[in-house]
Each structure stands twice: as C-alpha cells, then as structure tokens.
C-alpha cells in the first residue's frame, strides 16, 4: 500500500457536498483505505474570475492501485459527479480530483504528472496538505513546511462547516 495525496476542488452544484461525496467515493475504491481529509478551504478561481469561488481540500488514502488505475478511478468519480471536461482548462466544475503525490514516485507521461505540476505554488493545495501532513517531504527533497513559509495565502480561507 502506498500513501497518496489527492487534491479535491469544486465550485458548482453545492461544492461542499461535492467534496464530501468524492471522499465517500474515494473510501469505496478497491484495494484502497481512506485515511483522512483536510478541512474545507474557500479559494479564488485560478482562471477566469467570472465564476464562483472554489471549495478545496486534500485527502490522504493508502492504495494498492497503480497510478494509472487510480487516475482512471478518480476520473470516473468526477464523471459520476457531473464533471464535463471542456476546452476551458480553468473553468468552473462540479469536481476536480488531482493526484498530488503518489508515495515518493516521479511520474511524467501523457496522462499523468506526479508530483502534480504547479502544486508547490498553489495555496489551495499547500495549506490543506500541510494541515494533514506537516512533516511531509516531497520527492524533490523539499519540506512542505518550507514551501508554506513562501506561499502567499492569496485570499484562501478555512471554512467552518
């Protein structure tokens, strides 16, 4: 079993419920144990600003699935929760599940890049990740605690549910 961190985001159709439903779906994956999920965080959209704010979280699972199988499963969950992939990469969505870290593996192919590209600059990834893994060291050797020190909060707010 490998520890995997998954970023969750939603800004359509009751985002808090979308995140909760996604966590339940992750917990029911084969050969997978759901360990925990961070608090929910509200963040500004990365792309066009004429869309609702996002709700974000990071989940920790342990899985025996391969990275490719897990990617297939997470995309199926997105689809089941109404995600429609459009050309606008940064547009609104019911659910976005990103494999952030897959143990200490480095993966770079046409379907999957792990560690997730850009995660070291994204407050809506780093702060929820830090909440559940303060001692984490990324595959590149950087400490998550060091990245938090230089990452602007950019309006990110921890939600009270």
C-alpha positions in Angstrom: 0.0 0.0 0.0 1.3 3.4 -1.0 0.3 6.8 0.6 -1.4 9.0 -2.0 -2.5 12.6 -1.5 -5.4 13.8 -3.7 -6.4 17.4 -4.2 -10.2 18.0 -4.3 -11.9 21.1 -5.8 -15.4 22.1 -6.7 -17.2 25.4 -7.5 -20.6 24.2 -8.9 -23.7 22.4 -7.6 -23.1 22.6 -3.8 -19.3 22.4 -3.7 -19.1 21.3 -0.1 -21.4 18.3 -0.8 -19.4 17.5 -4.0 -16.2 17.2 -1.8 -18.0 15.1 0.8 -19.4 12.8 -1.9 -16.0 12.5 -3.5 -14.4 11.5 -0.2 -17.0 8.7 0.2 -16.3 7.5 -3.3 -12.5 7.5 -2.6 -13.2 5.5 0.5 -15.0 2.9 -1.5 -12.3 2.3 -4.1 -11.0 -1.2 -4.4 -7.7 -2.0 -2.6 -7.8 1.4 -1.0 -8.1 2.7 2.5 -9.3 6.3 3.1 -7.1 7.8 5.9 -8.3 11.4 6.3 -9.3 14.6 4.7 -8.3 18.2 5.5 -10.7 20.9 6.4 -12.5 22.6 3.5 -11.0 25.8 2.2 -12.5 28.6 0.1 -10.3 29.9 -2.7 -10.4 32.3 -5.6 -10.6 30.7 -9.0 -7.3 30.3 -10.8 -8.6 31.0 -14.3 -11.4 33.4 -15.3 -12.7 35.4 -12.4 -16.3 35.4 -13.6 -17.0 32.1 -11.8 -17.8 31.1 -8.2 -15.0 30.7 -5.7 -13.8 27.1 -5.2 -14.0 24.8 -2.2 -10.8 22.8 -1.9 -9.4 20.0 0.3 -6.7 17.4 0.3 -7.3 13.7 1.1 -4.9 11.0 2.1 -5.5 7.5 1.0 -3.5 4.3 1.0 -3.8 2.2 -2.1 -2.5 -0.9 -3.9 -3.8 0.5 -7.2 -1.3 1.6 -9.8 -1.1 5.3 -10.6 -2.9 4.7 -13.9 -5.7 2.7 -12.3 -6.1 5.4 -9.6 -6.3 8.1 -12.3 -8.9 6.1 -14.1 -10.9 5.7 -10.9 -10.7 9.4 -10.0 -11.8 10.4 -13.4 -14.8 8.1 -13.1 -15.7 9.7 -9.8 -15.5 13.1 -11.5 -17.8 11.9 -14.3 -20.3 10.4 -11.8 -20.5 13.7 -10.1 -21.3 15.6 -13.2 -17.9 16.8 -14.4 -17.9 17.7 -18.0 -14.4 18.2 -19.5 -14.3 21.4 -21.6 -11.7 23.2 -23.6 -11.5 25.9 -20.9 -8.9 24.4 -18.6 -9.6 26.7 -15.7 -13.3 26.9 -16.0 -16.0 26.1 -13.4 -16.6 22.4 -12.5 -18.6 20.2 -10.2 -15.5 18.2 -9.2 -11.7 18.1 -9.8 -9.6 15.3 -8.4 -5.9 15.6 -8.8 -3.3 13.0 -7.7 -0.8 15.3 -6.0 1.7 12.8 -4.6 1.9 9.0 -5.2 4.3 7.9 -2.4 7.7 9.3 -3.5 7.2 8.3 -7.1 8.0 10.7 -10.0 5.6 10.1 -12.9 5.6 12.1 -16.1 3.7 10.7 -19.1 0.9 12.0 -21.4 -1.8 11.2 -18.9 -0.3 11.9 -15.5 2.3 14.1 -13.9 3.2 13.4 -10.3 4.0 15.4 -8.2 1.2 17.5 -9.6 2.6 20.3 -11.7 2.2 23.7 -10.0 1.3 22.3 -6.6 4.2 24.0 -4.9 2.8 27.4 -5.9 -0.9 26.8 -5.1 -2.1 27.9 -1.7 -5.3 25.9 -2.1 -3.1 22.7 -2.3 -0.3 23.5 0.1 -2.4 24.8 3.1 -4.8 21.8 3.2 -1.9 19.4 2.6 0.0 21.0 5.4 -3.0 20.6 7.7 -2.8 16.8 7.4 0.9 16.3 6.7 3.1 18.9 8.5 6.2 16.7 8.3 5.9 15.8 4.6 8.9 15.9 2.4 8.3 16.0 -1.4 10.1 13.6 -3.8 12.4 16.5 -4.8 13.6 16.8 -1.2 11.8 20.0 -0.3 9.9 20.1 3.0 6.3 21.1 2.9 6.8 23.3 5.9 9.4 25.3 3.9 7.0 25.8 1.0 4.3 27.1 3.3 6.6 29.8 4.5 6.9 31.3 1.0 3.4 30.6 -0.4 1.1 33.7 -0.3 -2.3 32.9 1.2 -4.0 34.7 -1.7 -7.4 35.1 0.0 -7.6 31.4 1.0 -10.0 30.9 3.9 -10.5 27.8 6.1 -14.3 27.1 6.1 -16.3 26.3 9.1 -18.9 23.7 8.2 
